Amino acid sequence: MDKLTSMNVFVRVARSGSFAGGARELGISRAMATKHIMQLESSLGTRLFNRTTRSLSLTDVGGSYLERCQQVLLDVEEMESAVTHMQTEPRGILKVSAPPVIGATHITRAITEFLKIHTDLTVELILQSNPGDLIDGGIDVAIYLGALDDTSMVARKLATSSMVVCGSPDYLLRYGIPIKPEDLLEHSCLVNWASSPRNKWKFKSDSGCSVITVSGRLQANVADAIRVAAIDGLGLVMLASYVVARDIERGKLKPVLENYTLPPLDIHAVYPHRKYLSAKVRSFLDFLQEWLGPQVSMPGTE
């Protein structure tokens, strides 16, 4: 029989002064209450009650055991209350993983606003291209860009960002402006191989779809690296609009092939479990989805 249940029966019987009274409070039979007490006495190797046909009283050991049982049951109740509270109120430490560029900009700003609302919460933000194993890393939420490869994780789509092909004015002046996707075969295209579509750039127009396998002198696993190289005139890049919008506004980069549509970049939140989702994770996901909106805002326009 469950020891905590038996202890609870013991406390109720002791307080009420009878097996019948304790059983009535718990909604069980007198025989079941008696069975719980006998099981406790057997496991402890001592009598807890002095029984007569007319009265029931605690032994000295029973009186001491009652105090301990009441404290144990109170501790269990407080623990359950604390866990339940954590399921309803965001608190504790929230560990978030995000790719470097969006993590250092949009996600950081979102976290800042989120922490202003939830003062009992602390966030550990890890900027890395690949979140790795979420469970081993103790990560509560990982921000993932592009198509999801690991179907074992639970994912929620947060937003979508448009993609843009662009290059520096100096590069375009020296090597010309591509008019159609096939022209990219004659250009140096810098590739972010940490996210799809890597070196296979897809374009759509009224005349159909095309996939161009591009190549260039630099590949990197973070968007910022090839963004900087593009600004310095090394080649063309295809990046999410939130990465290059400010550079385009300042004239450091210039969009090309604007008559063609590029597949958008989906932004997901990935987390290990769907069942019993903690309040801190659930609240953060809801907040982040609303904060990012249906499409990621351009830097400088939030």
Backbone as JSON, one array per atom type, in Angstrom:
{
  "sequence": "MDKLTSMNVFVRVARSGSFAGGARELGISRAMATKHIMQLESSLGTRLFNRTTRSLSLTDVGGSYLERCQQVLLDVEEMESAVTHMQTEPRGILKVSAPPVIGATHITRAITEFLKIHTDLTVELILQSNPGDLIDGGIDVAIYLGALDDTSMVARKLATSSMVVCGSPDYLLRYGIPIKPEDLLEHSCLVNWASSPRNKWKFKSDSGCSVITVSGRLQANVADAIRVAAIDGLGLVMLASYVVARDIERGKLKPVLENYTLPPLDIHAVYPHRKYLSAKVRSFLDFLQEWLGPQVSMPGTE",
  "N": [[0.85, -1.19, 0.0], [0.37, 2.34, -0.52], [2.66, 4.39, 1.1], [2.47, 7.14, 1.77], [-0.28, 7.55, 1.51], [-1.22, 5.87, 3.53], [-0.08, 7.16, 5.72], [-1.52, 9.54, 5.65], [-4.07, 8.57, 6.2], [-3.62, 7.68, 8.8], [-3.11, 10.12, 10.15], [-5.63, 11.38, 9.85], [-7.3, 9.62, 11.23], [-6.17, 9.76, 13.77], [-6.65, 12.47, 14.42], [-9.44, 12.62, 14.35], [-10.13, 10.79, 16.24], [-11.18, 8.29, 15.9], [-11.55, 5.28, 13.96], [-13.7, 5.18, 12.24], [-14.39, 7.88, 11.97], [-12.08, 9.0, 10.76], [-12.06, 7.51, 8.39], [-14.43, 8.36, 7.25], [-13.89, 11.06, 6.67], [-12.07, 10.77, 4.62], [-13.47, 9.39, 2.74], [-13.46, 6.63, 2.56], [-13.82, 3.13, 3.42], [-14.37, 1.92, 6.82], [-13.05, -0.45, 7.28], [-11.02, -0.35, 5.37], [-9.55, 1.83, 6.31], [-8.67, 0.79, 8.73], [-7.04, -1.23, 7.74], [-4.97, 0.24, 6.53], [-3.77, 1.41, 8.8], [-2.91, -0.85, 10.2], [-1.07, -1.81, 8.37], [0.87, 0.22, 8.47], [1.7, -0.02, 11.17], [2.75, -2.58, 11.07], [4.91, -2.26, 9.29], [6.45, -0.47, 10.73], [6.89, -1.81, 13.02], [5.71, -1.47, 15.53], [3.11, -0.45, 17.85], [0.71, 2.02, 17.09], [-1.65, 2.98, 18.08], [-3.63, 2.78, 21.08], [-6.1, 0.55, 21.58], [-9.45, 0.15, 22.57], [-12.72, -1.2, 23.24], [-14.25, 1.02, 23.49], [-12.75, 3.31, 23.12], [-10.09, 5.14, 21.45], [-6.75, 5.77, 21.41], [-3.61, 7.49, 21.08], [-0.45, 5.89, 21.21], [2.7, 6.52, 22.94], [4.71, 6.4, 21.05], [3.1, 6.62, 18.82], [2.14, 9.25, 19.12], [4.48, 10.75, 18.73], [5.05, 9.94, 16.13], [2.87, 10.97, 14.8], [3.35, 13.74, 14.78], [5.59, 13.82, 13.08], [4.5, 12.73, 10.75], [2.57, 14.64, 10.07], [4.22, 16.8, 9.43], [5.65, 15.76, 7.26], [3.56, 15.31, 5.39], [2.71, 17.94, 5.1], [5.0, 19.04, 3.93], [5.02, 17.64, 1.48], [2.64, 18.6, 0.38], [3.31, 21.3, 0.08], [5.41, 21.06, -1.78], [4.04, 20.02, -4.02], [2.32, 22.12, -4.47], [4.16, 24.09, -5.15], [5.23, 23.07, -7.53], [2.93, 23.01, -9.1], [2.45, 25.74, -9.17], [4.64, 26.57, -10.65], [3.85, 25.58, -13.05], [1.88, 27.28, -13.76], [2.71, 29.91, -13.44], [5.27, 31.77, -14.91], [8.53, 31.11, -13.96], [11.84, 30.71, -12.55], [14.62, 29.33, -14.42], [15.0, 29.87, -17.83], [16.18, 28.31, -20.61], [17.43, 29.2, -23.65], [18.15, 28.62, -27.05], [19.57, 30.0, -29.98], [20.15, 30.91, -33.45], [23.07, 32.87, -34.33], [22.67, 35.54, -35.61], [19.84, 36.26, -35.77], [19.37, 35.69, -33.16], [20.94, 37.51, -31.68], [19.69, 39.84, -32.3], [16.62, 40.1, -32.97], [15.59, 38.01, -31.24], [16.87, 38.53, -28.8], [15.87, 41.09, -28.23], [13.19, 40.47, -27.95], [13.3, 38.76, -25.73], [14.18, 40.55, -23.78], [11.92, 42.24, -23.5], [10.11, 40.34, -22.64], [11.17, 39.56, -20.16], [10.79, 41.86, -18.72], [8.14, 41.71, -18.13], [7.83, 39.3, -16.74], [9.04, 38.95, -13.8], [10.09, 37.02, -12.12], [11.63, 35.35, -13.55], [14.52, 34.04, -15.19], [16.68, 34.19, -17.99], [18.76, 32.18, -19.96], [20.6, 32.7, -22.7], [21.8, 31.15, -25.54], [23.87, 31.49, -28.21], [24.14, 29.9, -31.15], [24.78, 28.1, -34.15], [23.83, 25.52, -34.56], [21.57, 23.9, -32.54], [21.99, 21.4, -31.4], [21.62, 18.52, -29.28], [18.73, 18.91, -27.58], [17.78, 17.92, -25.13], [20.04, 16.78, -23.82], [21.54, 19.1, -23.66], [20.03, 20.59, -21.97], [18.26, 22.48, -22.94], [15.47, 24.55, -23.17], [13.97, 25.84, -25.18], [14.6, 26.07, -28.63], [15.51, 28.15, -31.27], [14.89, 27.75, -34.63], [15.9, 27.85, -37.97], [14.57, 27.66, -41.25], [13.86, 24.55, -43.07], [12.67, 21.8, -41.13], [14.55, 19.14, -39.95], [14.72, 17.2, -37.96], [12.32, 15.23, -36.81], [11.62, 14.3, -34.35], [11.44, 16.17, -32.41], [9.26, 18.65, -30.94], [7.63, 21.23, -32.64], [6.91, 24.68, -33.23], [5.68, 26.96, -35.53], [6.84, 30.2, -35.79], [7.2, 32.56, -37.28], [7.7, 34.08, -40.53], [10.21, 34.95, -42.81], [11.02, 37.0, -45.57], [13.25, 36.38, -48.35], [16.24, 37.68, -49.82], [18.3, 38.48, -52.62], [21.39, 40.0, -52.86], [24.02, 42.46, -53.34], [27.08, 44.37, -52.98], [27.21, 47.83, -54.03], [29.67, 48.38, -55.26], [30.6, 45.84, -56.05], [28.6, 45.13, -57.92], [28.98, 47.12, -59.78], [31.43, 46.42, -60.82], [31.13, 43.78, -61.77], [28.68, 43.55, -62.93], [25.03, 43.54, -63.08], [22.95, 40.9, -62.26], [20.38, 39.72, -64.37], [18.62, 37.67, -64.77], [18.0, 34.52, -63.04], [19.8, 32.56, -64.02], [22.04, 34.02, -64.62], [23.52, 34.11, -62.38], [25.33, 32.08, -62.4], [27.59, 33.09, -63.44], [28.61, 34.62, -61.5], [30.21, 35.38, -58.34], [28.98, 33.77, -55.64], [28.16, 33.92, -52.35], [27.9, 31.64, -49.73], [25.71, 30.57, -47.17], [26.04, 27.89, -45.41], [24.83, 26.83, -43.23], [22.11, 26.89, -43.19], [19.18, 26.02, -45.07], [18.52, 27.23, -48.43], [21.17, 26.56, -48.87], [23.64, 26.08, -51.26], [21.92, 25.88, -53.36], [19.91, 27.83, -54.96], [16.64, 28.87, -55.15], [14.21, 30.03, -57.45], [11.23, 31.77, -58.44], [8.97, 32.66, -60.96], [6.63, 34.23, -63.23], [6.99, 32.7, -65.44], [7.76, 30.25, -64.53], [9.61, 27.91, -62.38], [12.98, 27.82, -61.14], [16.1, 26.32, -60.32], [19.15, 27.2, -59.15], [22.44, 26.19, -58.98], [24.76, 27.57, -57.12], [28.05, 29.05, -56.72], [30.98, 30.16, -54.99], [33.65, 32.12, -53.53], [33.62, 32.01, -50.82], [32.29, 30.33, -48.08], [30.21, 29.99, -45.2], [29.17, 29.3, -41.81], [27.51, 30.99, -40.52], [25.25, 33.69, -40.96], [26.09, 36.35, -40.73], [28.79, 36.42, -41.4], [29.03, 36.03, -44.22], [27.49, 38.17, -44.97], [29.01, 40.4, -44.2], [31.19, 39.96, -45.89], [29.96, 40.29, -48.34], [29.27, 43.01, -48.25], [31.81, 44.01, -48.37], [32.39, 43.55, -50.97], [32.9, 41.0, -52.04], [31.13, 39.23, -53.23], [27.81, 38.02, -54.21], [24.95, 37.57, -52.08], [22.39, 35.47, -50.67], [20.12, 36.15, -48.39], [18.09, 36.29, -45.37], [15.59, 38.81, -45.08], [15.57, 40.22, -42.67], [18.2, 40.17, -41.95], [19.69, 41.7, -43.76], [18.34, 44.06, -44.23], [18.83, 46.57, -42.98], [21.36, 47.18, -44.02], [20.71, 47.45, -46.68], [19.02, 49.67, -46.55], [20.89, 51.6, -45.86], [22.42, 51.71, -48.09], [24.59, 50.06, -48.38], [24.29, 47.53, -49.38], [22.69, 46.21, -52.31], [19.61, 45.17, -53.61], [19.0, 42.51, -55.99], [17.54, 40.85, -58.85], [14.82, 41.27, -58.33], [12.4, 40.81, -59.52], [11.84, 38.22, -59.26], [10.58, 35.58, -57.22], [11.56, 34.35, -54.09], [11.78, 31.38, -52.1], [10.33, 31.69, -48.9], [11.81, 32.1, -45.61], [11.21, 30.02, -43.01], [10.65, 30.38, -39.54], [11.08, 28.63, -36.69], [10.14, 27.54, -33.38], [11.59, 25.15, -31.42], [11.1, 22.45, -29.22], [11.57, 20.02, -26.54], [9.35, 18.54, -25.45], [5.8, 18.04, -25.64], [3.8, 17.41, -23.82], [2.74, 18.37, -20.58], [3.83, 20.98, -20.65], [5.86, 23.49, -19.38], [5.04, 26.52, -17.57], [6.81, 28.63, -18.07], [7.95, 28.02, -20.55], [5.68, 27.76, -22.2], [4.53, 30.35, -21.96], [6.6, 31.92, -23.0], [6.78, 31.02, -25.66], [4.26, 31.78, -26.65], [4.44, 34.56, -26.32], [6.68, 35.17, -27.93], [5.83, 34.39, -30.47], [3.76, 36.21, -30.94], [5.21, 38.56, -30.74], [7.12, 38.45, -32.81], [5.43, 38.27, -35.0], [3.49, 37.61, -38.04], [5.37, 37.91, -40.05], [8.83, 38.42, -39.86], [9.9, 41.47, -38.54], [11.47, 44.25, -40.18], [14.8, 45.23, -39.42], [15.16, 48.21, -37.61], [12.61, 49.08, -38.13], [10.85, 48.25, -36.27]],
  "CA": [[0.0, 0.0, 0.0], [1.14, 3.56, -0.62], [3.02, 4.84, 2.45], [1.92, 8.47, 2.01], [-1.73, 7.4, 1.73], [-1.39, 5.29, 4.86], [0.23, 8.22, 6.69], [-2.65, 10.47, 5.64], [-5.14, 7.89, 6.93], [-3.22, 7.69, 10.21], [-3.32, 11.47, 10.67], [-7.07, 11.64, 9.94], [-7.84, 8.78, 12.31], [-5.69, 10.32, 15.03], [-7.32, 13.74, 14.66], [-10.87, 12.41, 14.59], [-10.28, 9.95, 17.43], [-11.8, 7.0, 15.6], [-11.35, 4.76, 12.6], [-14.87, 5.54, 11.44], [-14.31, 9.3, 11.65], [-11.03, 9.2, 9.77], [-12.49, 6.92, 7.13], [-15.49, 9.22, 6.7], [-13.25, 12.26, 6.11], [-11.35, 10.4, 3.39], [-14.37, 8.74, 1.8], [-13.13, 5.2, 2.41], [-14.5, 2.31, 4.41], [-13.67, 1.75, 8.09], [-12.15, -1.59, 7.13], [-9.83, 0.09, 4.62], [-8.77, 2.66, 7.21], [-8.01, -0.13, 9.66], [-5.99, -1.93, 7.0], [-3.86, 1.16, 6.37], [-3.09, 1.56, 10.08], [-2.23, -2.12, 10.48], [0.1, -1.88, 7.48], [1.88, 1.12, 9.03], [2.23, -0.62, 12.4], [3.56, -3.73, 10.69], [6.17, -1.8, 8.7], [7.22, 0.22, 11.77], [7.19, -2.76, 14.09], [5.23, -0.94, 16.8], [1.71, -0.04, 17.86], [0.5, 3.46, 17.03], [-2.87, 3.3, 18.84], [-4.18, 1.92, 22.11], [-7.48, 0.33, 21.18], [-10.41, -0.55, 23.42], [-14.03, -1.23, 22.57], [-14.92, 2.31, 23.61], [-11.88, 4.47, 22.85], [-8.89, 4.99, 20.61], [-5.79, 6.8, 21.82], [-2.26, 7.32, 20.55], [0.65, 5.49, 22.08], [3.76, 7.53, 22.95], [5.34, 6.35, 19.72], [2.11, 7.14, 17.89], [2.1, 10.71, 19.23], [5.67, 11.27, 18.07], [4.93, 9.65, 14.7], [1.86, 11.88, 14.27], [4.01, 15.02, 14.49], [6.43, 13.64, 11.89], [3.63, 12.53, 9.58], [1.95, 15.92, 9.71], [5.25, 17.61, 8.78], [5.92, 15.16, 5.94], [2.42, 15.59, 4.51], [2.75, 19.38, 4.8], [6.09, 19.25, 2.96], [4.57, 17.13, 0.19], [1.63, 19.53, -0.13], [4.02, 22.5, -0.37], [6.13, 20.72, -3.01], [3.07, 19.91, -5.1], [1.84, 23.48, -4.73], [5.23, 24.82, -5.84], [5.3, 22.55, -8.9], [1.74, 23.5, -9.79], [2.65, 27.16, -9.4], [5.58, 26.7, -11.76], [3.13, 25.25, -14.27], [0.92, 28.34, -14.06], [3.4, 31.18, -13.41], [6.64, 31.65, -15.4], [9.56, 31.39, -12.97], [13.0, 29.84, -12.68], [15.57, 29.62, -15.5], [14.59, 29.46, -19.17], [17.37, 28.2, -21.45], [17.04, 29.39, -25.05], [19.21, 28.56, -28.06], [19.15, 30.69, -31.22], [21.24, 31.23, -34.37], [23.71, 34.11, -33.89], [22.18, 36.83, -36.1], [18.49, 36.53, -35.26], [19.43, 35.6, -31.71], [21.52, 38.73, -31.14], [18.84, 41.0, -32.63], [15.19, 39.93, -32.69], [15.3, 37.17, -30.07], [17.33, 39.25, -27.61], [14.92, 42.16, -27.93], [11.97, 39.83, -27.45], [13.57, 38.27, -24.38], [14.22, 41.73, -22.91], [10.54, 42.65, -23.21], [9.48, 39.24, -21.9], [11.67, 39.6, -18.79], [10.19, 43.01, -18.05], [6.8, 41.29, -17.69], [7.94, 38.17, -15.81], [10.19, 39.33, -12.97], [10.62, 35.85, -11.41], [12.24, 34.48, -14.56], [15.87, 34.33, -15.69], [16.9, 33.54, -19.28], [20.12, 31.9, -20.45], [20.55, 32.69, -24.16], [22.98, 30.56, -26.17], [23.89, 31.78, -29.64], [24.87, 28.85, -31.86], [24.12, 27.77, -35.41], [23.15, 24.24, -34.4], [21.25, 23.73, -31.12], [22.41, 20.1, -30.92], [20.63, 17.74, -28.55], [18.09, 19.81, -26.63], [17.65, 17.3, -23.82], [21.37, 16.72, -23.22], [21.99, 20.46, -23.39], [19.14, 21.25, -21.02], [17.66, 23.63, -23.61], [14.01, 24.55, -23.12], [13.47, 26.27, -26.49], [15.62, 26.38, -29.62], [15.0, 28.82, -32.47], [15.41, 27.0, -35.78], [15.62, 28.51, -39.25], [14.46, 26.79, -42.42], [13.13, 23.28, -42.97], [12.99, 20.99, -39.95], [15.02, 17.81, -40.3], [14.5, 16.28, -36.84], [10.88, 15.17, -36.54], [11.38, 13.81, -33.0], [11.17, 17.33, -31.58], [8.0, 19.36, -31.14], [7.95, 22.53, -33.22], [5.85, 25.65, -33.49], [6.09, 27.99, -36.47], [6.7, 31.51, -35.17], [7.15, 33.65, -38.25], [8.3, 33.84, -41.85], [10.95, 36.09, -43.33], [11.32, 36.96, -47.01], [14.66, 36.27, -48.7], [16.65, 38.66, -50.83], [19.64, 38.37, -53.18], [21.93, 41.35, -52.93], [25.47, 42.63, -53.4], [27.49, 45.76, -52.76], [27.24, 48.63, -55.26], [30.99, 48.25, -55.89], [30.64, 44.54, -56.74], [27.69, 45.18, -59.07], [29.58, 47.99, -60.78], [32.57, 45.72, -61.43], [30.78, 42.5, -62.39], [27.39, 43.64, -63.6], [23.82, 43.19, -62.33], [22.26, 39.74, -62.85], [19.01, 40.04, -64.8], [17.84, 36.45, -64.58], [18.7, 33.62, -62.13], [20.92, 31.85, -64.67], [23.21, 34.89, -64.65], [24.29, 33.88, -61.15], [26.41, 31.13, -62.69], [28.77, 33.88, -63.81], [28.94, 35.48, -60.37], [30.65, 34.8, -57.07], [27.86, 33.74, -54.71], [28.63, 33.54, -51.02], [26.9, 30.67, -49.27], [25.52, 30.24, -45.76], [25.71, 26.47, -45.48], [24.18, 26.38, -41.99], [20.66, 26.85, -43.37], [18.73, 25.78, -46.45], [18.82, 26.16, -49.4], [22.61, 26.46, -49.06], [24.12, 26.55, -52.56], [20.89, 25.69, -54.39], [19.02, 28.97, -54.8], [15.4, 28.63, -55.9], [13.53, 31.24, -57.91], [9.94, 31.55, -59.07], [8.44, 33.8, -61.7], [5.45, 33.89, -64.02], [7.37, 31.71, -66.45], [8.05, 28.96, -63.9], [10.58, 27.83, -61.29], [14.33, 27.4, -61.51], [17.02, 26.1, -59.2], [20.51, 27.5, -59.62], [23.51, 25.75, -58.08], [25.71, 28.67, -57.14], [29.35, 28.8, -56.1], [31.72, 31.38, -54.73], [34.94, 31.95, -52.86], [33.47, 31.97, -49.36], [31.13, 29.72, -47.44], [30.3, 30.14, -43.75], [28.04, 28.69, -41.11], [26.68, 32.04, -39.94], [24.86, 34.67, -41.97], [26.83, 37.61, -40.6], [30.09, 36.32, -42.06], [28.91, 36.3, -45.65], [26.94, 39.52, -45.1], [30.16, 41.32, -44.15], [31.98, 39.76, -47.11], [29.22, 40.9, -49.46], [29.44, 44.46, -48.13], [33.19, 44.31, -48.79], [32.5, 43.39, -52.42], [33.4, 39.68, -52.45], [30.15, 38.51, -54.04], [26.38, 38.16, -53.93], [24.44, 36.71, -51.02], [20.95, 35.34, -50.5], [19.91, 36.12, -46.95], [16.78, 36.74, -44.89], [15.47, 40.27, -45.12], [15.91, 40.84, -41.38], [19.67, 40.22, -41.82], [20.32, 42.69, -44.65], [17.47, 45.22, -44.47], [19.48, 47.82, -42.57], [22.44, 47.45, -44.98], [20.07, 47.94, -47.9], [18.56, 51.03, -46.26], [22.05, 52.49, -45.8], [23.1, 51.7, -49.37], [25.76, 49.18, -48.37], [23.93, 46.41, -50.24], [21.62, 46.54, -53.25], [18.91, 43.96, -54.05], [18.95, 42.18, -57.41], [16.56, 39.83, -59.22], [13.63, 41.57, -57.55], [11.22, 40.33, -60.24], [11.7, 36.79, -58.97], [10.19, 35.26, -55.84], [12.38, 33.35, -53.41], [11.06, 30.71, -51.01], [10.56, 32.38, -47.63], [12.51, 31.38, -44.54], [10.36, 29.79, -41.84], [11.31, 30.46, -38.24], [10.38, 27.74, -35.76], [10.61, 27.26, -32.02], [11.63, 23.69, -31.22], [11.24, 22.1, -27.8], [11.6, 18.56, -26.43], [8.14, 17.85, -25.04], [4.52, 18.72, -25.77], [3.01, 17.13, -22.64], [3.14, 19.06, -19.36], [4.68, 22.11, -21.0], [5.95, 24.4, -18.24], [4.5, 27.87, -17.79], [7.83, 29.51, -18.63], [8.08, 27.71, -21.98], [4.42, 28.08, -22.87], [4.38, 31.81, -22.01], [7.61, 32.47, -23.9], [6.39, 30.69, -27.03], [3.13, 32.65, -27.01], [4.93, 35.93, -26.42], [7.59, 35.29, -29.06], [5.06, 34.32, -31.71], [3.06, 37.49, -31.1], [6.19, 39.63, -30.9], [7.7, 38.38, -34.15], [4.4, 38.5, -35.98], [3.45, 36.67, -39.17], [6.63, 38.01, -40.79], [9.81, 39.11, -39.04], [10.01, 42.88, -38.87], [12.77, 44.71, -40.67], [15.56, 46.0, -38.45], [14.98, 49.64, -37.73], [11.22, 49.43, -38.38], [9.98, 47.71, -35.22]],
  "C": [[0.88, 1.24, 0.0], [1.38, 4.14, 0.77], [2.42, 6.22, 2.74], [0.42, 8.42, 2.26], [-2.0, 6.86, 3.12], [-1.1, 6.32, 5.95], [-0.91, 9.22, 6.79], [-3.84, 9.87, 6.4], [-4.85, 7.93, 8.43], [-3.49, 9.06, 10.84], [-4.81, 11.76, 10.84], [-7.71, 10.85, 11.08], [-7.44, 9.36, 13.67], [-6.44, 11.6, 15.39], [-8.8, 13.55, 15.03], [-11.13, 11.56, 15.83], [-10.96, 8.64, 17.18], [-11.5, 6.59, 14.17], [-12.49, 5.21, 11.7], [-14.81, 7.01, 11.02], [-13.25, 9.6, 10.61], [-11.41, 8.68, 8.41], [-13.53, 7.8, 6.45], [-14.89, 10.46, 6.04], [-12.59, 11.97, 4.76], [-12.24, 9.73, 2.35], [-14.01, 7.3, 1.53], [-13.86, 4.43, 3.51], [-13.67, 2.23, 5.7], [-12.66, 0.61, 8.0], [-10.88, -1.21, 6.39], [-8.94, 0.96, 5.49], [-7.99, 1.79, 8.2], [-6.85, -0.85, 9.0], [-4.76, -1.06, 6.83], [-3.06, 1.29, 7.67], [-2.31, 0.29, 10.43], [-0.98, -2.27, 9.63], [1.22, -0.98, 8.0], [2.53, 0.5, 10.26], [3.14, -1.81, 12.08], [4.92, -3.29, 10.14], [7.06, -1.11, 9.73], [7.62, -0.71, 12.9], [6.76, -2.28, 15.46], [3.77, -0.56, 16.69], [1.63, 1.48, 17.86], [-0.7, 3.89, 17.88], [-3.07, 2.29, 19.96], [-5.67, 1.78, 21.79], [-8.25, -0.35, 22.3], [-11.73, -0.54, 22.69], [-14.69, 0.13, 22.58], [-14.06, 3.5, 23.21], [-10.68, 4.09, 22.0], [-7.95, 6.12, 21.0], [-4.41, 6.46, 21.26], [-1.33, 6.78, 21.62], [1.68, 6.61, 22.09], [4.46, 7.59, 21.6], [4.38, 6.93, 18.68], [2.03, 8.66, 17.92], [3.29, 11.36, 18.53], [5.57, 11.09, 16.55], [3.92, 10.58, 14.05], [2.49, 13.22, 13.9], [4.85, 14.92, 13.22], [5.58, 13.5, 10.63], [3.01, 13.84, 9.12], [2.95, 16.82, 8.99], [5.56, 17.08, 7.37], [4.8, 15.48, 4.96], [2.34, 17.06, 4.15], [3.83, 19.69, 3.77], [5.68, 18.8, 1.56], [3.55, 18.08, -0.43], [2.29, 20.81, -0.65], [4.78, 22.25, -1.66], [5.18, 20.66, -4.2], [2.54, 21.28, -5.48], [2.86, 24.28, -5.51], [5.33, 24.38, -7.29], [4.12, 23.05, -9.71], [1.87, 24.97, -10.12], [3.6, 27.41, -10.56], [4.91, 26.38, -13.09], [2.17, 26.36, -14.68], [1.57, 29.72, -14.11], [4.84, 31.01, -13.89], [7.64, 32.03, -14.31], [10.72, 30.42, -13.18], [13.91, 30.29, -13.81], [15.04, 29.04, -16.8], [15.82, 29.47, -20.06], [16.97, 28.2, -22.92], [18.27, 29.34, -25.95], [18.71, 29.23, -29.33], [20.36, 30.89, -32.12], [21.78, 32.63, -34.07], [23.03, 35.4, -34.33], [20.8, 37.15, -35.54], [18.48, 36.48, -33.74], [19.92, 36.9, -31.08], [20.65, 39.96, -31.4], [17.41, 40.76, -32.16], [14.92, 39.15, -31.4], [15.73, 37.86, -28.78], [16.35, 40.35, -27.23], [13.61, 41.6, -27.39], [12.14, 39.36, -26.02], [13.59, 39.44, -23.39], [12.82, 42.17, -22.52], [9.82, 41.61, -22.37], [9.9, 39.27, -20.43], [11.13, 40.8, -18.02], [8.81, 42.65, -17.47], [6.9, 40.26, -16.58], [9.2, 38.34, -14.96], [10.78, 38.16, -12.19], [11.36, 34.89, -12.33], [13.63, 34.97, -14.93], [16.07, 33.55, -16.99], [18.39, 33.36, -19.54], [20.02, 31.75, -21.97], [21.87, 32.19, -24.72], [22.9, 30.81, -27.66], [24.77, 30.74, -30.33], [24.06, 28.45, -33.09], [23.3, 26.49, -35.29], [22.85, 24.01, -32.92], [21.68, 22.4, -30.54], [21.27, 19.35, -30.24], [20.02, 18.6, -27.45], [18.05, 19.22, -25.22], [19.01, 17.24, -23.11], [21.88, 18.11, -22.85], [21.12, 21.21, -22.41], [18.44, 22.46, -21.61], [16.14, 23.5, -23.6], [13.41, 24.86, -24.49], [14.64, 26.57, -27.41], [14.95, 27.04, -30.83], [15.69, 28.18, -33.67], [14.97, 27.69, -37.06], [15.55, 27.5, -40.37], [13.69, 25.52, -42.15], [13.61, 22.48, -41.77], [13.38, 19.59, -40.4], [14.68, 16.78, -39.23], [13.02, 16.28, -36.46], [10.58, 14.67, -35.13], [11.08, 14.95, -32.04], [9.8, 17.92, -31.89], [8.33, 20.76, -31.62], [6.71, 23.39, -33.37], [6.4, 26.71, -34.44], [5.8, 29.36, -35.86], [6.48, 32.62, -36.17], [7.78, 33.21, -39.55], [9.01, 35.11, -42.29], [11.16, 35.92, -44.82], [12.83, 36.88, -47.19], [14.99, 37.27, -49.8], [18.07, 38.33, -51.3], [20.18, 39.78, -53.34], [23.46, 41.33, -52.97], [25.82, 44.08, -53.18], [27.45, 46.53, -54.08], [28.57, 48.5, -56.01], [31.09, 46.95, -56.67], [29.79, 44.58, -58.01], [28.25, 46.08, -60.18], [30.7, 47.26, -61.52], [32.14, 44.5, -62.24], [29.4, 42.48, -63.04], [26.23, 43.15, -62.71], [23.16, 41.98, -62.99], [20.8, 40.1, -63.18], [18.08, 38.86, -64.59], [18.64, 35.48, -63.7], [19.91, 32.93, -62.75], [22.19, 32.7, -64.72], [24.09, 34.69, -63.42], [25.44, 32.91, -61.37], [27.69, 31.84, -63.06], [29.23, 34.78, -62.65], [29.49, 34.68, -59.19], [29.5, 34.92, -56.08], [28.33, 33.16, -53.38], [27.53, 32.75, -50.32], [26.91, 30.54, -47.75], [25.09, 28.79, -45.7], [25.06, 25.94, -44.2], [22.67, 26.3, -42.14], [20.34, 26.64, -44.85], [18.38, 27.11, -47.1], [20.31, 26.01, -49.71], [23.01, 26.95, -50.44], [23.13, 26.31, -53.69], [19.82, 26.76, -54.18], [17.81, 28.8, -55.73], [14.7, 29.95, -56.22], [12.21, 30.87, -58.58], [9.49, 32.83, -59.76], [7.21, 33.35, -62.47], [5.75, 32.8, -65.04], [7.72, 30.35, -65.85], [9.09, 29.06, -62.8], [11.95, 27.4, -61.82], [15.17, 27.26, -60.25], [18.44, 26.27, -59.74], [21.51, 27.03, -58.56], [24.63, 26.78, -58.15], [27.03, 28.25, -56.49], [30.05, 30.14, -55.91], [32.96, 31.08, -53.92], [34.83, 31.89, -51.35], [32.17, 31.27, -48.99], [31.32, 29.86, -45.94], [29.07, 29.55, -43.1], [27.19, 29.7, -40.35], [26.44, 33.12, -40.99], [25.71, 35.93, -41.92], [28.16, 37.58, -41.34], [29.99, 36.64, -43.54], [28.27, 37.67, -45.91], [28.08, 40.55, -45.13], [30.99, 41.2, -45.42], [31.29, 40.37, -48.32], [29.35, 42.42, -49.43], [30.83, 44.88, -48.61], [33.44, 43.99, -50.26], [32.98, 42.03, -52.89], [32.4, 38.92, -53.32], [28.73, 38.81, -53.65], [25.98, 37.19, -52.82], [22.93, 36.59, -51.15], [20.71, 35.15, -49.0], [18.5, 36.6, -46.6], [16.76, 38.26, -44.83], [15.85, 40.92, -43.8], [17.42, 40.95, -41.17], [20.24, 41.41, -42.58], [19.51, 43.97, -44.83], [18.16, 46.54, -44.13], [20.62, 48.19, -43.53], [21.87, 47.98, -46.29], [19.59, 49.37, -47.71], [19.72, 52.03, -46.3], [22.86, 52.51, -47.1], [24.33, 50.83, -49.43], [25.54, 47.95, -49.25], [22.76, 46.83, -51.12], [20.94, 45.26, -53.71], [18.99, 43.79, -55.56], [17.88, 41.1, -57.61], [15.24, 40.02, -58.46], [12.34, 41.14, -58.25], [10.95, 38.85, -60.0], [11.38, 36.59, -57.49], [11.07, 34.15, -55.3], [11.56, 32.67, -52.32], [11.36, 31.4, -49.69], [11.28, 31.48, -46.62], [11.57, 31.25, -43.34], [11.21, 29.8, -40.57], [10.48, 29.66, -37.25], [10.98, 27.83, -34.36], [10.5, 25.76, -31.82], [11.84, 23.42, -29.74], [11.03, 20.6, -27.63], [10.25, 17.89, -26.2], [6.9, 18.71, -25.3], [3.71, 18.58, -24.49], [3.6, 17.84, -21.42], [4.12, 20.19, -19.65], [4.68, 23.11, -19.86], [5.42, 25.78, -18.61], [5.52, 28.78, -18.45], [8.0, 29.28, -20.13], [6.83, 28.12, -22.74], [4.24, 29.59, -23.03], [5.37, 32.44, -22.99], [7.26, 32.22, -25.35], [5.26, 31.6, -27.51], [3.59, 34.08, -27.22], [5.78, 36.11, -27.67], [6.84, 35.26, -30.39], [4.33, 35.63, -31.98], [4.05, 38.62, -31.38], [6.79, 39.63, -32.3], [6.7, 38.68, -35.24], [4.44, 37.51, -37.11], [4.68, 36.75, -40.07], [7.59, 38.84, -39.96], [9.94, 40.55, -39.5], [11.41, 43.22, -39.37], [13.5, 45.43, -39.56], [15.38, 47.49, -38.69], [13.55, 50.05, -37.96], [10.29, 48.89, -37.32], [9.29, 48.84, -34.48]]
}
